[in-house]
Structure formats: C-alpha cells, structure tokens
Amino acid sequence: MVPIETGPYHAAAFGLSDLGTKGGLATDSHARVLDTGGNPIDGLYAAGNTMAAVSGTAYPGGGNPIGASMLFSHLAAKHMAQRPR
C-alpha cells in the first residue's frame, strides 16, 4: 500500500440487494444522470437502485437489480475513464 497524494478523489457507497425500485434517476447508455430536459448532467452517474429501473414498470424477478447495478457501474466507469482530465 502506498499513499494516494493527488486528486481528484471520488467516493461511492455500495450495497447489495435483490429488491428493485420503480423510481429513480433517469440515465443514458453511459449511466449519466439526465436532467428534466433529457440532457446528461456532467460528471453525475447513477447505477442500481438509484437509477430508474431498466425493466420499466415490470419486475422480471429477483436478481434483476444486481445485473443492472453491475452493468451500469461498468458503463459509468468506462465513460469516466474516457473523459479528458
């Protein structure tokens, strides 16, 4: 382990659940949060139960939120890595 001496720093809290929600933040295919006009908010991402369900108003079964969490977290990380610093 070595100290991390330069920013920027980012933090995220993670919890695992197989229960989904039917509300949440609208996102695009990069997991960027959209404003009320449908435009991405720069630097703001959402995944899992903080984002609107990918299945809409249907609930296909237990585990669906886990898959969406993994996929949209991956998409967000890929998009963040491609952003200019």
HUWORA-V171776 format. One record per helix or strand of 3 or more residues. SS is the DSSP state (a for helix, b for strand). FROM is the first residue (numbers start at 1). TO is the last residue. If there is no record, write none. Layout:
ss=[SS/SS]
from=[FROM/FROM]
to=[TO/TO]
//
This chain:
ss=[b/b/a/a]
from=[32/40/48/64]
to=[34/45/50/82]
//
